[in-house]
Amino acid sequence: MKRAPRVRARLAAVLAAAALLSSACASPDGGGDGGKRQKAERGRYTFGSVGEQPDAGEPVRGGTLRFADYAEARSLSPAATYATGASGGSALAAVYDVLMRYDTAARSYEPWLAESLTSNDDATVWTLELRDGVEFSDGTPLDAKAVVASLAWYQESKGADTALLAPDLAKTEAVDDSTVVFTLRTSWATFPAMLAQAPGMIVAPAAYAGDTFRPIGAGPFTLQKHAPQEEMILKANKKYWKGEPHLDAVRFVWPQADRAKLDALNDGTADVTYMRSPDVVDDAVKEGHPGELTLTGLGNMVTVNTREGRPGEDVRIRKAMALALDPELDTARAYGGKGLPGQEIFPPESRWHSGVEPLGIDLDKAKELLAEARKDGYDGTVTYMDGTDPVSRSKAVVVKAMLERVGFTVELDLVSSIADRVSKTYVDHDFDISRGAASVSEGDPYHRLQNILNSESYGNPGGYADPEMDQLLVRLQGAKDEAGTQKVLDDIQTLFNEDVPVINLGASAGFTAWGEHVHGIVPTDEYMVLLGEAWIGT
């Protein structure tokens, strides 16, 4: 049975918004380096906990934590917002909490709101045990029935990760008040990641019982005020399962530029901020701010439309473009040499960096492949889509120059509205190539690779389809240890080089930084943070 077009469009739009946010937030505020090429410095970052944090002493009760976040959550419904640190996910986690938490230091998923999560030998059956006595903020119990109902509501509402859950989740069953059993159709070794993200943000039954959604969860905070595009204030939930929060409230605001966020952190008008612009992140790290520095793969890429009638349908053309687009030059022109350029899916800084060499830059080979395609009737024209801000224009200029030096004719399609870019890319598929990001996490590489590379995925805007890649993704899903995961990722990199489903130009570094007076912030998956134990010192 075919899925309704409106369902695909809804899911695609949510995924697209996250991809465009991730791409946009990799842009510095200054607009390039004035044409001077600056080679990117490598090895200058240590990912994870960074900076010098003074001795905390005893927690202090009271105060409002001011969070200069990257982007406003489009809704406090986990089914309507793609919950990441770049799209309001930390606010959602504050309201709902998460069943599982990704321990960035241990590199493992650990129980948080849940008591435990265990699987059978082949990772097809997962058993979740809940903590006793946990209640939603409205006083109703967070029990197994509530978990099952919340996950059913999430999928019925077409939450973004429905595309991953629906094909594989055969049954979710409350076997008693505190036990939920998930039965999968195939092995899924990183299934706990789903419960550390939006699906694991359990919503109270009363939240979706009426015509209008109400944000009722079991997190450390509840909604006090939301003035869209201005501020969101969350007040402490005194019945929080880990004990009454130290903070009275958290105030989220959303400055447009990362530089403004860092300035606010430095002048004391913000206590916490999330930044991804390479030049600003670089400055913040050098200044020694404490925080969590997160690496993501495929953080700066060019999406290729491989559908019939588009230039990218021909693998020779895709490969010619990839051989012509130099990540170092792109980073120098757009990011002042402060990014993490590279063609490999996982950069040298990644735990998943592959020994398989990427495609490389070869202008002569690019010209040769383009000439072959021209003989078969291709006219050499390709349209590149990006934004209208100064940095996007810089990127467009350098992409145009790099492609035209091997013989392409490049037409620019610069679109100011993110909503219009979402529609053109993910719904109408009206593009040849466009700038984007996949932001593949270190904790669960399967999640985002499945989104952009699987032939049936809603998050695959280019329409790339290869049965061999689909099978590799199945193997990745079931890989049970680091060695097995690395072997599959090596094979994916090999096929990635051959097929060029997207053109990667680099990884990205996101930085959640806080003042020296801020303590108790807990990092988790998708560069979100948990605030239930946070407090402000003097």
KENUTOR-993802 format. One line per field, with one value per residue (C-alpha): residue number from 1; x, z negated, y. Coordinates in Angstrom, 1 decimal, padded with zeros to 4 digits, m for minus. Each point is the difference from the previous one (the first is absolute). Layout:
N
seq: (NUM; ...)
xx: (X; ...)
zz: (Z; ...)
yy: (Y; ...)
***
This chain:
538
seq: (1; 2; 3; 4; 5; 6; 7; 8; 9; 10; 11; 12; 13; 14; 15; 16; 17; 18; 19; 20; 21; 22; 23; 24; 25; 26; 27; 28; 29; 30; 31; 32; 33; 34; 35; 36; 37; 38; 39; 40; 41; 42; 43; 44; 45; 46; 47; 48; 49; 50; 51; 52; 53; 54; 55; 56; 57; 58; 59; 60; 61; 62; 63; 64; 65; 66; 67; 68; 69; 70; 71; 72; 73; 74; 75; 76; 77; 78; 79; 80; 81; 82; 83; 84; 85; 86; 87; 88; 89; 90; 91; 92; 93; 94; 95; 96; 97; 98; 99; 100; 101; 102; 103; 104; 105; 106; 107; 108; 109; 110; 111; 112; 113; 114; 115; 116; 117; 118; 119; 120; 121; 122; 123; 124; 125; 126; 127; 128; 129; 130; 131; 132; 133; 134; 135; 136; 137; 138; 139; 140; 141; 142; 143; 144; 145; 146; 147; 148; 149; 150; 151; 152; 153; 154; 155; 156; 157; 158; 159; 160; 161; 162; 163; 164; 165; 166; 167; 168; 169; 170; 171; 172; 173; 174; 175; 176; 177; 178; 179; 180; 181; 182; 183; 184; 185; 186; 187; 188; 189; 190; 191; 192; 193; 194; 195; 196; 197; 198; 199; 200; 201; 202; 203; 204; 205; 206; 207; 208; 209; 210; 211; 212; 213; 214; 215; 216; 217; 218; 219; 220; 221; 222; 223; 224; 225; 226; 227; 228; 229; 230; 231; 232; 233; 234; 235; 236; 237; 238; 239; 240; 241; 242; 243; 244; 245; 246; 247; 248; 249; 250; 251; 252; 253; 254; 255; 256; 257; 258; 259; 260; 261; 262; 263; 264; 265; 266; 267; 268; 269; 270; 271; 272; 273; 274; 275; 276; 277; 278; 279; 280; 281; 282; 283; 284; 285; 286; 287; 288; 289; 290; 291; 292; 293; 294; 295; 296; 297; 298; 299; 300; 301; 302; 303; 304; 305; 306; 307; 308; 309; 310; 311; 312; 313; 314; 315; 316; 317; 318; 319; 320; 321; 322; 323; 324; 325; 326; 327; 328; 329; 330; 331; 332; 333; 334; 335; 336; 337; 338; 339; 340; 341; 342; 343; 344; 345; 346; 347; 348; 349; 350; 351; 352; 353; 354; 355; 356; 357; 358; 359; 360; 361; 362; 363; 364; 365; 366; 367; 368; 369; 370; 371; 372; 373; 374; 375; 376; 377; 378; 379; 380; 381; 382; 383; 384; 385; 386; 387; 388; 389; 390; 391; 392; 393; 394; 395; 396; 397; 398; 399; 400; 401; 402; 403; 404; 405; 406; 407; 408; 409; 410; 411; 412; 413; 414; 415; 416; 417; 418; 419; 420; 421; 422; 423; 424; 425; 426; 427; 428; 429; 430; 431; 432; 433; 434; 435; 436; 437; 438; 439; 440; 441; 442; 443; 444; 445; 446; 447; 448; 449; 450; 451; 452; 453; 454; 455; 456; 457; 458; 459; 460; 461; 462; 463; 464; 465; 466; 467; 468; 469; 470; 471; 472; 473; 474; 475; 476; 477; 478; 479; 480; 481; 482; 483; 484; 485; 486; 487; 488; 489; 490; 491; 492; 493; 494; 495; 496; 497; 498; 499; 500; 501; 502; 503; 504; 505; 506; 507; 508; 509; 510; 511; 512; 513; 514; 515; 516; 517; 518; 519; 520; 521; 522; 523; 524; 525; 526; 527; 528; 529; 530; 531; 532; 533; 534; 535; 536; 537; 538)
xx: (000.0; 001.4; 000.4; m002.1; 002.0; m000.9; 001.5; 003.2; 000.0; m000.6; 002.8; 002.4; m000.6; 000.9; 003.2; 000.8; m000.3; 002.5; 002.4; m000.2; 000.4; 003.0; 001.4; m000.8; 001.5; 003.3; 000.4; 002.0; m001.4; 002.6; m000.4; 003.3; 003.6; 000.1; 001.2; 003.2; 000.4; 000.7; 000.7; m002.1; 001.9; m000.6; 000.5; m000.8; m003.1; m000.6; m003.6; m002.1; 000.3; 002.3; 001.1; 000.8; m002.9; 000.7; m000.8; m003.7; m000.4; m003.5; m003.0; m001.8; m003.8; m001.8; 000.5; m000.8; 002.4; 000.2; 000.5; 000.9; m001.0; 000.6; m003.5; m003.5; m002.0; m002.8; m002.2; 000.4; m001.5; 002.7; m002.0; 000.1; 003.7; 003.1; 001.6; 003.7; 002.2; m000.3; m003.8; m001.3; 000.5; 001.5; m003.2; m002.1; 002.3; m000.5; m003.8; m000.1; 003.4; 001.2; m000.2; 003.6; 003.0; 003.2; 003.0; 002.4; 003.1; m000.8; m001.3; m003.1; m003.7; m001.0; m003.4; m001.2; m003.7; m000.1; 001.4; 001.6; m000.1; 001.2; m000.2; 000.0; 003.1; m000.9; m001.3; m003.5; m001.8; 000.7; m001.4; m000.5; m000.4; m001.4; 000.8; m002.6; m002.1; 000.8; m002.8; m000.8; m000.3; m003.8; 000.3; m000.8; 002.3; 002.8; m000.6; 000.4; m003.4; 000.9; 003.3; m001.8; m002.7; 002.5; 002.0; m003.2; m001.1; 003.5; m000.2; m003.7; 001.0; 002.9; 002.8; 003.3; 001.4; m003.2; 001.9; 002.5; m002.4; m003.0; 001.8; 001.8; m002.2; m002.3; m001.6; 000.2; m001.6; m000.5; 000.4; m000.6; m000.1; 003.8; 001.1; m000.1; 001.1; 001.0; 000.0; 001.9; m000.2; 003.8; 003.1; 000.5; 003.1; m000.4; m003.7; 000.6; 000.9; m003.7; m000.9; 002.6; m001.6; m003.5; m001.7; 001.4; m001.5; m003.2; m003.1; m002.8; m003.3; m001.7; 002.4; m001.6; m003.5; m001.6; 000.0; 003.0; 003.3; 001.1; 003.7; m000.4; 003.1; 002.0; 003.0; 001.5; m001.8; m003.5; m001.0; m000.7; 000.1; 000.7; 000.2; 001.0; 003.2; 000.5; 000.4; m001.1; 000.0; m000.2; m000.6; 001.2; m002.1; 000.2; m001.2; 002.9; 001.0; 003.7; m001.1; m001.0; 002.3; 002.5; m001.1; m003.2; m000.2; 001.7; m000.4; 000.7; 000.7; 001.2; 002.6; 000.3; 003.8; 002.4; 002.3; m002.7; m000.4; 003.7; m000.1; m003.0; 001.9; 003.1; m002.0; m002.1; m003.4; m000.1; 001.0; m000.1; 000.2; 000.1; 002.2; 001.1; 001.5; 003.6; 001.7; m002.1; 000.5; 003.7; 000.1; m002.2; 002.3; 003.1; m001.5; m000.3; m003.7; m001.2; m002.4; m000.6; 001.6; m001.8; 001.2; m002.4; 000.8; m001.4; m000.5; 000.6; m001.0; m001.5; m003.2; m000.3; m003.4; 000.5; m003.5; m000.8; 000.5; 002.5; 003.7; 000.7; m001.8; 003.3; 002.6; 002.8; m001.4; m000.3; 003.6; 001.2; m001.5; 001.5; 003.4; m000.2; m001.3; 002.9; m001.0; 003.0; m000.7; m003.7; 000.9; 002.6; m002.4; m003.1; 001.3; 003.4; 001.8; m001.7; m002.1; 000.7; 000.3; 000.2; m001.8; m000.1; m003.3; 001.8; 003.0; 003.3; m001.3; m002.8; 000.0; m001.4; 002.6; 000.6; 003.2; m001.7; 001.3; m002.6; m000.5; 002.6; 000.3; 000.9; m000.8; 001.2; m002.1; m003.0; 000.4; 000.3; m003.2; m001.8; 001.1; m001.3; m003.4; 000.0; 000.5; m003.2; m002.0; 000.5; 000.4; 002.2; m002.5; m000.8; m002.0; 001.3; m002.4; 001.0; m001.2; 000.3; 002.0; 003.6; 001.6; m002.3; 000.8; 003.7; m000.5; m002.0; 002.8; 002.7; m002.1; m000.8; 003.7; 001.2; m002.5; 000.5; 003.8; m000.7; m002.5; m003.4; m002.4; m001.4; m003.3; m000.6; m003.4; 000.3; m003.1; m000.5; m002.8; 001.0; m003.6; 000.3; 003.3; m001.6; m002.8; 002.2; 002.4; m002.0; m003.6; 000.2; 003.5; 000.5; 003.8; 003.2; 002.4; m000.5; 001.9; m001.0; 001.1; m000.7; 001.8; 000.8; 000.6; 002.9; m002.4; m002.3; 001.3; m002.8; m002.8; 001.1; 001.7; m003.3; m001.9; 002.1; 001.2; m002.9; m002.0; m003.4; 000.9; m002.0; 003.3; 001.7; m000.7; 002.2; m001.9; 003.2; m000.8; 002.4; m001.0; 003.6; m000.1; m003.4; 001.6; 003.0; m002.4; m001.7; 003.4; 000.8; m003.3; 000.8; 003.7; 000.6; 003.5; 002.4; 002.0; m003.1; m001.3; 003.4; 000.1; m003.5; 000.9; 003.2; m002.2; m002.4; 002.8; 001.2; m003.4; m000.4; 003.1; m001.3; m003.6; 000.4; m003.5; 000.9; 003.2; 001.5; 002.1; 000.6; m001.0; m001.3; 000.7; m002.9; 000.8; m002.4; 001.9; m000.8; 001.4; 002.3; m002.8; m002.2; 000.1; m001.9; m000.8; m000.1; 000.7; m001.9; m000.8; m000.4; 002.0; m002.9; 000.6; m002.0; m000.7; m001.7; 003.2; 001.3; 000.7; 001.5; 002.8; 001.3)
zz: (000.0; 000.9; m002.6; 000.4; 001.6; m002.9; m002.5; 001.9; 000.4; m003.7; m001.1; 002.7; m001.0; m003.7; 001.1; 002.5; m002.6; m002.2; 002.9; 001.1; m003.6; m000.4; 003.3; m000.7; m003.5; 001.4; 001.5; m001.6; m000.4; 001.8; 003.6; 001.1; m000.1; 002.6; 002.6; m001.8; m000.3; m003.6; m000.5; m002.7; m003.2; m000.9; m003.4; m001.9; m001.7; m002.7; 000.2; m003.1; m003.2; 000.5; m001.8; m003.6; m002.4; m003.5; m003.0; m000.4; m003.7; m001.3; 002.3; m000.4; 000.3; 002.0; 003.0; 003.7; 002.4; 003.2; 003.1; 003.3; 002.2; 003.7; 001.2; m001.4; m000.2; 002.5; m002.6; m003.4; 001.5; 000.5; 003.0; 001.7; m000.8; 001.1; m003.4; 000.3; m001.7; 003.1; 000.2; m003.5; m001.3; m003.4; m000.8; 000.8; m002.1; m002.9; 000.2; 000.7; m001.0; 002.0; m000.7; 000.9; 000.0; 002.1; m002.3; 002.2; m002.1; m000.2; 003.6; m001.0; m000.5; m003.7; m001.8; m001.1; m000.5; 000.5; m002.6; 002.6; 003.6; 001.1; 003.2; 001.0; 001.8; 003.5; m001.1; 001.4; m003.4; m002.4; m003.6; m001.7; m003.8; m001.3; m003.4; m002.7; m000.9; 002.9; 000.8; 002.7; m001.0; m000.1; m002.7; 002.2; 000.0; 002.6; 000.3; 002.7; 001.5; 000.3; 001.8; 002.5; 000.6; 000.4; 002.6; 001.9; m000.1; 001.3; 003.0; 000.7; m000.1; 002.5; m002.2; 001.9; m001.2; 001.1; 003.2; m002.0; m002.5; 002.1; 002.3; m002.9; m003.0; 000.2; m003.5; m003.1; m003.0; m003.7; m001.7; m003.5; m001.5; 000.2; 002.9; 003.8; 002.6; 003.4; 002.7; 003.2; 003.4; 000.4; m002.2; m001.2; m002.2; m000.5; m000.7; m003.4; 002.0; 001.0; m003.7; m000.6; 002.6; 000.8; m000.2; m003.5; m001.1; m001.6; 000.2; m002.5; 001.3; m000.8; 002.3; 003.1; m001.2; 001.3; 003.2; m001.1; m001.1; m003.5; m001.0; m003.0; m000.8; m002.9; 000.4; m002.4; 001.4; 001.2; 002.4; m001.5; 003.0; 003.7; 002.1; 003.5; 001.3; m003.3; m003.0; m001.6; m003.8; m001.7; m003.8; m002.4; m000.4; m003.7; 000.4; 002.3; m000.5; m000.8; m002.6; 000.3; 002.4; m001.4; 002.6; m000.3; 003.8; 003.4; 002.5; 003.7; 002.5; 003.6; 001.2; 003.8; 000.1; m001.8; m000.6; m002.0; m002.1; m000.8; m000.8; m002.4; m001.7; m000.4; m001.3; m002.4; 001.6; 000.9; m002.3; 002.7; 003.8; 002.9; 003.0; 003.3; 002.1; 000.5; m000.7; m003.1; m001.4; 000.6; m002.0; m002.8; m000.4; 000.0; m002.6; m002.3; m000.6; m001.7; 001.9; 002.3; 003.5; 002.4; 003.3; 002.8; 003.4; 003.3; m001.6; 003.2; 003.2; 003.4; 000.6; 003.5; 001.7; 001.6; 001.4; 003.7; 002.1; m002.4; 000.7; m003.1; 001.4; 001.8; m002.5; 002.3; m000.6; m003.7; m000.1; 002.1; m002.4; m003.0; 001.6; 000.7; m003.4; m002.3; m003.7; m001.0; 002.5; m001.1; m003.6; 000.6; 002.0; m002.1; m003.5; m000.1; m000.4; m003.3; 001.1; 000.2; 003.8; 001.5; 002.4; m002.4; m001.8; m003.3; m000.4; m001.6; m003.4; 000.0; m001.8; 003.3; 002.4; 002.7; 001.5; 003.4; 001.8; 001.3; 003.7; 000.0; 002.2; 003.7; 002.4; 003.0; m000.8; m000.6; 003.5; 001.5; m001.6; 001.0; 003.6; 000.1; m001.3; 002.6; 002.8; m001.2; 000.2; m003.3; 000.5; m003.1; m001.8; m003.7; m002.4; m003.6; m002.8; m003.2; m002.2; 000.5; m003.1; 000.5; m000.9; 002.2; 002.9; m000.7; 000.2; 003.2; 001.6; m000.9; 001.1; 003.3; 000.5; m000.9; 002.3; 002.9; 000.0; 001.2; 002.6; m001.7; 000.5; m003.4; m000.5; m003.5; m001.8; m003.2; m002.1; m003.1; m001.7; m001.8; 000.5; 003.7; 000.0; m002.0; 002.5; 003.1; m001.4; m001.9; 001.3; 003.6; 000.7; 002.1; 000.0; 001.6; m002.9; m003.3; m003.3; m003.0; m002.9; m001.5; m003.3; m000.6; m003.7; m001.6; m002.3; 002.7; 003.6; 001.3; m000.8; 002.4; 002.6; 000.3; 000.5; 002.9; 001.7; m000.2; 003.2; m001.9; m002.5; m000.4; m000.8; 003.3; 002.1; 003.0; 000.6; m000.1; 000.2; 000.1; m001.4; m001.1; m002.2; m001.4; m001.0; m001.5; m002.2; m001.2; m001.0; m001.7; m001.9; m001.4; m000.7; m003.7; m000.7; 001.1; 002.3; 001.8; 000.3; 001.4; 002.6; 001.3; m000.1; 002.1; 002.5; 000.1; 000.6; 002.9; 001.6; m000.8; 002.1; 002.9; 000.0; m001.4; m001.5; m001.4; 000.2; m003.4; m000.7; m003.7; m003.6; m002.6; m003.6; m002.3; m003.3; m003.0; m002.2; m003.4; m002.5; m002.8; m002.5; 001.7; m001.2; 000.3; 003.8; 001.4; 003.7; 001.9; 003.6; 003.0; m001.7; m002.5; m003.7; m003.1; m002.5; m002.9; m002.2; 001.2; m002.5; 000.0; m002.3; m001.2)
yy: (000.0; 003.4; 002.6; 003.2; 002.8; 002.4; m002.4; m000.2; 003.8; 000.6; m002.4; 001.3; 003.6; m000.7; m001.8; 002.7; 002.8; m001.8; m000.5; 003.6; 001.2; m002.2; 001.3; 003.6; m000.1; m001.1; 003.5; 002.7; 003.5; 001.9; m001.2; m001.5; 000.9; 002.7; m002.5; m001.0; m003.7; m001.2; m003.7; m001.5; m001.0; m003.7; m001.6; 003.2; m001.4; m002.6; m001.0; m000.6; 001.9; 003.1; 003.1; 000.6; m000.3; 001.4; m002.2; 000.0; m000.3; m000.6; 000.6; 003.3; 000.2; 002.6; 002.3; m000.1; m001.6; 002.1; m002.2; 001.7; m003.0; m000.5; m000.3; 000.1; m003.2; 000.2; m001.6; m001.6; m003.1; m002.6; m001.2; 003.4; 001.0; m001.9; m000.1; 001.0; 002.5; 002.2; 000.0; 000.5; m003.6; 001.1; 001.9; m003.2; m002.1; 002.4; m000.5; m003.8; m001.4; m003.1; m003.7; m000.5; 002.3; m000.1; 000.1; 002.0; m001.0; m003.7; m000.1; m002.0; 000.3; m000.1; m000.1; 003.4; 000.3; m003.8; m002.4; m002.4; m001.0; m003.5; m002.1; m003.6; m001.4; 001.2; 003.4; m000.6; 000.1; 002.9; 000.1; 003.4; 000.2; 003.2; 001.7; m000.3; 003.0; 002.3; 002.4; 002.5; 003.6; m000.4; m002.7; m003.0; m003.0; m000.5; m003.7; m002.6; 000.8; 003.7; m000.9; m002.3; 002.7; 002.8; m002.0; m000.8; 003.6; 001.1; m002.3; 000.8; 003.7; m000.7; 000.9; 000.3; m003.4; m001.8; m000.7; m002.1; m001.5; m001.0; m002.5; m001.8; 000.3; m003.0; 000.3; 002.2; m001.7; 000.9; m003.3; 001.5; 003.5; 000.5; m002.2; 000.8; m002.6; 001.2; m002.7; 000.9; m001.5; 000.0; 000.4; 003.5; 000.4; 003.8; m000.1; 001.8; 003.1; 000.3; 000.2; 002.7; 002.2; 001.3; m003.5; m000.3; 003.3; m001.6; 002.2; m000.2; m001.3; 003.3; 001.8; m001.3; m000.9; 003.2; 001.9; 002.1; m001.5; 000.9; m000.5; m002.3; m002.2; m001.4; 002.3; 002.4; 003.0; 001.0; 002.7; 003.4; 002.3; m000.2; 003.1; m001.3; 001.6; 001.8; m002.4; m003.2; m000.3; m003.4; m000.1; m002.7; m003.2; m000.5; m003.6; m000.9; m003.7; 000.9; 002.6; 003.6; 001.8; 002.5; 002.6; 002.0; 000.3; m000.2; 002.8; m000.8; 002.7; m000.4; 002.6; m000.1; m000.1; m002.3; 003.0; 001.7; m003.2; m000.1; 003.8; m000.6; m002.8; 002.2; 003.0; m002.1; 000.6; m003.8; m002.9; m002.7; 000.1; m002.4; 000.9; m001.6; 002.7; m001.2; 003.4; 000.6; m003.5; 000.4; 003.2; m001.4; m003.0; 002.2; 002.2; m003.1; m000.1; m003.2; m002.1; m002.9; 000.0; m002.4; m001.4; m000.9; m001.6; 001.3; 003.4; 001.9; m001.7; 000.5; m002.0; m001.4; m000.6; m003.4; m000.3; m000.6; 003.1; 001.7; 000.2; m002.0; m003.0; m000.8; m001.2; 001.3; 003.6; m000.6; m001.2; 002.8; 002.5; m001.7; m000.1; 003.7; 001.3; 000.5; 000.0; 002.0; 002.8; 000.0; 000.3; 002.7; 002.1; m000.4; m000.7; 001.7; m003.3; m000.8; m003.0; m003.7; m000.6; m003.4; m002.4; m003.0; m000.7; m000.1; 002.4; m000.9; 001.3; m002.6; m003.3; m001.4; 001.4; m002.5; m001.3; 000.1; 003.1; 002.4; 000.8; 002.9; 003.0; m000.6; 002.8; m001.9; m003.0; 002.3; 001.5; m003.4; m001.3; 003.2; m000.3; m003.6; 001.2; 002.8; m002.5; m001.7; 003.2; 001.8; 003.7; 000.6; 002.2; m000.4; 002.1; 000.6; 001.0; 001.7; 002.9; 003.8; 000.9; 001.2; m003.3; m002.1; 002.4; m000.6; m003.7; 000.3; 002.1; m002.5; m003.0; 001.6; 000.8; m003.5; m001.7; 002.4; m000.5; m003.6; 000.9; 000.2; 003.0; 000.8; 001.9; 001.3; m000.3; 002.0; m000.3; 002.2; m002.0; m003.2; m001.2; 000.5; m001.9; m002.8; m000.2; 000.1; m002.6; m002.5; 000.3; 001.2; m001.3; 003.1; 000.3; m001.4; 000.5; 001.8; 000.7; m002.0; m002.2; m003.4; 000.4; m003.6; m000.6; m001.9; m001.9; m001.4; 000.4; m002.3; 002.6; 002.7; m002.2; m001.9; 003.3; 001.3; m003.3; m002.4; m000.2; 000.2; 002.6; 003.3; 001.7; m000.9; 003.1; m001.0; m003.2; m002.1; m003.7; m002.9; m003.5; m000.6; 003.2; m001.1; m003.3; 001.7; 002.1; m003.2; m001.4; 003.3; m000.1; m003.4; 000.5; m000.9; 001.2; 002.7; m002.3; m001.2; 003.6; 001.2; m002.8; 001.0; 003.7; m000.8; m001.7; 002.9; 002.4; m002.2; 000.0; 003.7; 000.7; m002.0; 001.3; 003.6; 000.2; 003.4; 002.1; 000.4; 003.1; m000.5; m000.7; 002.5; 000.8; 001.1; 001.6; 000.3; 002.4; 001.4; 002.5; m001.1; 000.7; m002.7; m003.6; m003.2; 000.0; m003.5; m000.5; m002.6; m001.2; 002.2; 002.8; 000.6; 000.7; m001.0; 002.8; m001.7; 000.0; 003.4; 002.8; 003.5; 000.7; 003.4)
***
